């Protein structure tokens, strides 16, 4: 018995029968770490295949949660030439420059109590600066436009359920990135 059909057909694997998956973890400012590793990987791929080689060219699926979702969007969103808006080498500098505004630190006399109250009352960061930054950098890019298949797991705090933004089954064209990537409500 066949399962439900996706509105989009899956692309065949880029390399034979193997499906290549890049998974990028979250962790806020720690996005600098996968950014550094991906920069190294992309530079090695460029030594083999030329300076235009990008991470999105080598993976059938790129997935990331939280800040890994941001990196996923950066690596797969197309520019006007249908190439990634960001090269992997841009990610580390992006994080170093933008993270103090994306993840502002608030000093309080009782930090543990403040963390507990924030955990019970909503997201750690409001995401307003991130949202405006993403709009500026990625414009109105949609999931169905990414350069390779992506999956961005998140948590809908209004519905209290996990949600996965995926280019596999795009029934609605969500923006590539929205507050949901960091666990904010939609």
Secondary structure by P-SEA (a helix, b strand, c coil): cccccccccccccccccbbbbbbbbbccccaaaaaaaaaaaaaaaaacccccccccccccbbbbccaaaaaaaaaccccccccccccccaaaaaaaacccccbbbbbcccaaaaaaaaaaccccccaaaaaaaaaaacccccccccccbbbbbbbcccccbbbbbccccccccccccccccccccc
